Amino acid sequence: MPHAARPLVIGHRGAPGYRPEHTRSSYELAFALGADAVEPDLVATRDGVLVLRHENEISGTTDIREHPEFSDRHRTQVIDGEPLSGWFTEDFTWAELSTLRARERVPELRRSSATFDGRFPLLRLADLIEIVERASDDQARLLGLVAEFKHASHFASIGLPLDELFAAELSAAGWGRGGDRLVMEAFELDVLDGLRDRGIHGERVFLVEASGAPADQVAKLGATAATYDSYASEAGLLGLAGRVDGVSVDKGRILGRRPKADAPGPVPLTGATFVDAAHSAALSVYTWTLRPENRFLAARRRDGRVPGRWGDWLGEYRQIMSTGLDGVFADHPDLAVEARRSLEDEPADD
């Protein structure tokens, strides 16, 4: 994705530090605050519409509990090997979901954002594409879309393949087969392979969790599935080269989180060493998620014990950006832009 400054600042679900995530207000605000791109999470409805929600289970981010007409849709199912109870997007049509309103996901931390509960409807991918195009025109610069495919193997198993639905929606929106403004990411390699095979153009990025293993590989291979740690090793990164275009990791890996001393398998890389090794394998590097609240900061960056208080976010953001990575996901895009600017303003070494 072309952009003038490194690292790319990506509004994580819009600007959820200020507005409920995945709403029009959140996305529009992200661009107004300087984001170069925004990241939606994609899940599917029963009638094959891609909607923007953190998960396919929506009780924590919508007012579904206040809709008695949907009370009979509450159920328990297994998602990625774990039982989960609630209301799921795949049990609703888009027309039904459009009657719901968004809620702040972490109101105990973001009380200001929670004051907007109930004001904004849910969005489809098609709605967000229109927002991206309008903001690009208004700002006279190419703004991007970083689409995350959630629970792809689960949706494929119930006849809702996200890669196929995505290709159809891109075409319907006039984006054809994608292009420079598009990045596609997932915790599962199979859906990224599917997007490649469908001829969708854009950077394909493998999300590397802090622990565990990819759900699609666990479903196939069980306990022998490669772990996320193994993908974060030098050998793992070289193995990804050519299959994907980049990796996006939990920020703990960039901040230098150390694996357990007795952990089996290849030793995962951290910090600038990880970034350099990925770049040497011709992979771009992203990290998630930059947040200023104490709860989300490394211990040494916290200010007191109040979880929602902002700590030394600037120090942590600068530390992450100084590794030379290519993009960061941020809940408050303006803070990430400020951290990037502070690094750019420093005088170069002689």
N, C-alpha and C positions, 0 to 999 in steps of 0.2 A: 504494500500500500504506500503510495508516494506521500511524503510529508516533509516539511522543512526542518523540523527539529527532532532530535533524539533525546530521550525515548518518546515514543508515541504515547499520548495520554488518552486512555480509553475510559469513557464513562461507564462504570460497572452497573448495568441495568439502568442506565441514565445517570441521575445524580441523587441516589437514594439517601445520602446524608441529609438532604434537604426536603425531599418529596417522596411519597411512597413509590417503591421501585416499580419499574415496568409500566409507568403511566405516561401519558402524553406530556404532562407537566414536567415529569422527571427527565425525559429525553430532551425536550426543548430547552430546559434549564441547563442540561449538560453541555449542549452546544453553545449556549449563551455564555457559559463560564469558561469556554476555551477548549473543550474536549475536541480531539482530532477524529474520534470515532466513538461509537456507543456499542455496548454489548447486550443483546437480548438473549434470554434463555428460551429455547423453542420446545414446546410440547404440542401434542395434537388433540383435537376434538374428535368425537365419534364420527363426525361427517368430514374429517380430513382437513380441517382448517388448522394452520399453525398459529398458536396463540403464545403470548409472552407471559410466562410465569416462571418463578424460581424452580418450582417442582410441578409435577402433574397432580400432586395432592395440594389442594388449594384452601384448606381451612385456615391456615395461618396468614394468608395474604389477601383474603377477600371476605365479604360479609355473607358467605354461603350459609352460615348457621342461622342467619336471620331470614332465611327463605324457606318457610315450612313446606312449600310445594316441592322442594328437593330433598326433604328429610329421608325419603325412602332410597335415595342414591348412596347413602352412607354405607361403606362396606370395608372389609379388610382384604388385602391382596398382597402377594409377594412381589416386591420390586427389588431387583438386583440382589436377590437371595435373602432379603429381609422382609418380615411381615410389616405392613403399614396399614393403618386405619384412617379413614377420612373420606373426602370427596375427591374424585379424580376427573381430570379434564376429558379423558377418553369415554366417560359415561354421559357426556353432555354434547349437545349440538352447539355450534357457535351462537345461534339465536338465543339459546338458553343462557350461555355464559355472558352474553352481552347485557343481560339484566343485572349482573353482579357489579359491585363496586370494590375498589382496591382498599387495602388497609396496610398500615406500616407493619413490617415484619418484626422489628425489634423496638416496640414502643417504650420499653423501660429505659432504653438508651437514647432514643431519638424522639423525645416528647414533642418537639416542634413539628417534625414530620407527621407525627400521629394526629396533629390537629387537622390534617387534610383527609383523615379517614372518611370514606363514604362519598367523597366528591368526584372521584375519577372512575370512569368505566375501564374495563379491560381492553387490551389492544391486540390486534392481529399483526402478524409479520407485515402484511400489506400496508397497514396503517403506519408502521415504523418506516418502511421504505419511503413513503410519502413525506414523513418528517425529515428524513435524511436528505432527500432531494431539495426540499424547500429551504432547509438550513444551508445547504451547499450554495444555492442560488443567493440567499441573503448575505452570506459571508464571502462570496466569490472565491471559494476554495473547495477542493474535493474532500468531502467528509466521508468517513468510512462506517462500515457495518461489520461487527465481529459477532457472528452467529454461533451460539453454543447449542449443540444438540444434546438434549437431556434424555437419558434412559433409552437410548436408541434401540438396543437389543430387545427391551421390553416392548416398545411400540411395534417393532418389526414382528414380534411374536403374535401380536393381536391384529395383524393386517394393516398397520399404519406405518409403513416405512418412511422415516423422516427424510431420508435422502431423496426419495421419489417425490414426496410432497413438497420439499424445498425446491426442487428443480421446476416443478409445475408452477409454484408461486412466483419464483423469479421471472419466469417467462410471462406470466399473466401481468406482472407489475412493470414489464418493459425492460427488465434487467437482462434478458436473454439468458446466457450461460454464465453470468457473473462478470468478473473483471477485477481491475486494480483496486477498486474501493471495497472489495469483499475479502474477509477472512472467515474461515470456518474452523471451529474447534470442538473437540469432544474428548471425554475420558475413555472412549472406546475407539480402537483403531478401525474396526470393521466399518463403521459408518463413514469414516474419512476415506476409506478405500472405495466405498460405494459412491461417494461424491465425485471422486476421481474418475471412476468407471463411467459415470453419467456425463462426463465432460464438463463439469462445473469448474469454471476458472476462478481462481482466487487462492490465497495462501491457505494451506491446510495445516492446522496446529494441533498437536497431541497434548492434552492436559495431563500433567503428572501430579497426582495427589501426594499428600505428605506421607501416607502409608497405605498399605493394602495392595490390591492388584485390580486391573481393569475387569469390570463385570462381564464383558463379553468373553474374555479369555478364561475367567473362572468358570463360566457356564460350560465352556468347551473342555477345559483341561483340569478343572478342580484345583487341588493343592499344588499341582505342578505348573500352574500359570505363572508367567514372569511377573515379578512385583514391580511397583512403581520405582522402588529404589534401584532395581536393576537397570531400568531405562535411564536413570539419572547417572549411571556410570559412564566412563569413557567408551567402553565397549557397547553399552546400550545406545548411546547417542550415535555412534557410528552405524549401528544396526538400523536406526531410524532414518538415516540419511538416504534420500531417494524415495522413501515411502511417504514421508511427510515433509513439509517445508519449515516447520518450526516446532518448538516446545513451549509450553506455558506451565510454570511451576508454582506451587505454594510458596509464599514469600519466605517461609522458614528456610527453604533451601538456599535462597539468595542471602539471607542473613547469617547463614553458617550453621544451621542446625546439624548436629552430629548424630550419625546413626548409633544404635546400640553396639557396644564393643563385640558382642557375640552374634550379631546379625549375620546370617548366611548370605552367600552370593557376592557379586562384585561390590566394591565400596562406592557408594554414591558420592558424586562431587558436589561441592557447595560454593557459594559466593562467586567471585570473579573467575575462579578456576573452572567452575561449571559453565559460566557464560563463554569463556574462551574456548573450552572444549566443544561446546555446541556450535560456535561460530566456525571452528576449524572443520566441523562436519557439515558446513554449509546450512546450518539450521539457525533460524532466528530465535530469539529468546524473549519471552514475556513473563510477567509475574503478577500474582493476585493475592490478596487485595489490599491496597493501601487505604488505611482507615486511621483517623486521628484519636479515637477514643482509647482510654487506658485498657479496656478489655482486649483490644486487638493489637496493642503495641507490645514489642519485646519488653521484658521486665525492666530493663535499665532505662527505658524511655518513658516510663509511666510517671505521672504526677499525682502522688497520693494513692488512695485506695478506692475512690469513687469510680465505678466502671465507666460511666458516661463522660467523665471529665476528659478534656483533651490534654494529652501529654506532649512530649517532644516529638511531634509528628514530623517536623521539618528535618530533624536529625536523622530519623529513620528513613524518610523518603530520599534524602540526599545519599545516605549510605547505599540504598538499593540502586539508585540511578547511577551512582559512581562506578558500578561494576561494568558498565558499558552495554547493558541489555537494550533491547529494541522497543519495548513497550511495557507500560504498567496499567493495571486496572485500578481505578480509584472510585470510591463512593462520593468523594468531594472533588470533582475535577479541577476546581480552581486552586485547591491546595497543591495538587500534583503539578499544575502549570507553574505555580509560584516556586516550588522546589526545583523544577527544571530550569526556570529562569535564574534562580540564585546560582546554579552551577554554571550556566552559560556566562553570567556576569563576572565570574572569577577570572582574574588575569591568568593568561597562559604561562606555563613555566618557561624560563629562559633556556 
